[in-house]
Amino acid sequence: MMTIMLIDDDVPMLEYVAYLLESIDLELKLVASASSSGQALEAFHDTLPDLVVIDIGLPGMDGLELAEAFRITKPEVRLIFLTCYEDFQYSKRAFQLEADDYLIKDELSPEQLKAGLSKAVSRFRSREELLERYSFRQAIERNKEVLRQSFLKQLLSPGGSDTDQMLLLGERLGISWKLPYFRQGFIHIDAAALTERYGYGDVPLIHFAANNIAMELSEGPAAITPILTEEMGIYLIWNVSDPDASYQPLLDFMESLCEKAEQYLKIKARGFYSTRTVLLQQFDTVYKTLSECRDDGFYETDRDTEAVTAVGPRADFLQTTDRKGDKERAMLSLALEEGNAAWIDMAVNLWTQYAASERLLPRLVKEICGNFVRQMAFESNGVIDSSFFLWLGQAVHIDEAARLTKRELRNLWRQHTLAPVPAQGKDIRLQAIDQFLDEHADQMITSLDMAEHLHLNASYFSRYFKKLAGVNFTDYVNQYKINMAIAMLSRRNETVENVAYTLGFSDRAYFSKVFKKYSGKSPSEYKVSFCMEAEE
């Protein structure tokens, strides 16, 4: 049975609509009624009804704003609006919210209410069926991707399989290879750039989304097959007729995929390809070369401008070193002892500069970076996300490895050093925002950034946040950062410059201006007064 909720600040009207519901022959269960926007929000989140009949003219947060909030929590909820009079602007916004009906209270009859509810019920059930079909298709697509990965493993198995059988299996998976030769490459997604925008938990989803872009591009004239893998990102297989054919279609495909990934997903990707063209029987030899050579451009200086790179010949690296990063480890210990995050950048930069000057084997460079993180986790009693080590190991450039390492070290440093803002008694939605601000304490977060993180419309988020917190988002963030700054400045050896740097302020002057606005004192004045109080 579908559920319904009624909202109207006119209690007699609320009772009248509930009375009409009892006389209407529809399988609807009334699960909540509310006479204010506050009650409505709480009741909606408690019951999550399928249908809502709501008065537009509520005081405070009106019915249209409430409906927008409901849609965020439960996008499939159906809406019927009540109003005392016809108003074009109201009806226009109701239409934009895909309302099922817009009823005038004075003209409300059982027949009108039943017609509106019937329409809403029908649309809700249609949407449910559509979602079920979509979920089923998604499950099929995920299963198909697993089968394609299994297909790739069979291609790479020692000795391979019967060629005809492999081609037949490919046909069943929608992979039609009619030509004799194959070229291969892969798309690497920069994990450092990705985790600056998304969490580690989102990485598989973003990779899946990038692969979907590759699948759409594969419908073009070039017979290029993308397969999502854990080890090699998006692996690309190009079926060609002539071993001397131009590589341009493959390059165009990879460049387009990298551009679209940045445009739609806001991530950086790089393409790598082999210049060897082989028959299906030698397929595994090229894959092995690409896998072994993926780090060969680890120290290239033009990595940021070159979207697609040919792999080979093998690069020469220093295979071993006596230096184990002891000096850098001491710097990281100082970062914790002195509460100074600047030591983190200094330590990682010193190590990567040495590695680049010696052209140290990339695997050793990443191994030492991982040890830096393990040491700080031990000394700070912090928690590391295990995914860090996976993505560090797959980094293809020293800059990517350095940025990943710095980010994880800063997270551990913040866990140890920054005093958390008390959250007791705070709205759970504000606590979620506080958590995001903690995780990005070294950045200047705007309302646009926050809205994007919460998957909300930016203008709606700004209005909604001010109602929730009582201040605009910029003031909230600045006050939050200044509270953190006050906790940091309370340490005897802390400097104003380091606090400003740690909290993402562009310079000391701007930091001082913001600090005085929200605390009433300049950072230096606060530092002096705190030291005097401590001595007393």
Buried (B, 14 or more C-beta within 10 A) or exposed (E): EBBBBBBBBBEEBBEBBBEBBEEBEBEBEBBBBBBBBEBBBEBBEEBBBBBBBBBBBBEEBBBBBBBBBBBBEEEEBBBBBBBEEEBEEBBEBBEEBEBBBBBEBEEBEEEBBBBBBBBBBEBBEEBEEEEEEEEEEEEEEEEEBEBBBEBBEBBBEEEBEEEEEBBEBBEEBEBEBEEBBBBBBBBBBBBBBBBBBBEBEEBEEBBEBBBBBBBEBBEEEBBBBBBBBEEBBBBBBBBBEEEEBEBEBBBBBBEBBBEBBBEEBBBBBBBBBBEBBBEBEBBBEBBEBBBEBBBBBBBBEEBEEEBBBEBBEEBEBEEEBEBEBEEBBEBBBBBBEBBBBBBBBBBBBBBBEBBBEBBBBBEBBBBBBBBBBEBBBEBBEBEBBEBBBEBBBBBBBBBBBBBBBBBBBBBBBBBBBBEEBEEEEBEEEBEEBBEBBBBBBBEBBEBEBBBBBBEBEEEBBBBBBBEBBEEEBEBBBBBBBBBBBBBBBBBEEBBBBBBBBBBBBEEBEEBBEBBBEBBEBBBBBBBEEBEEEEEE
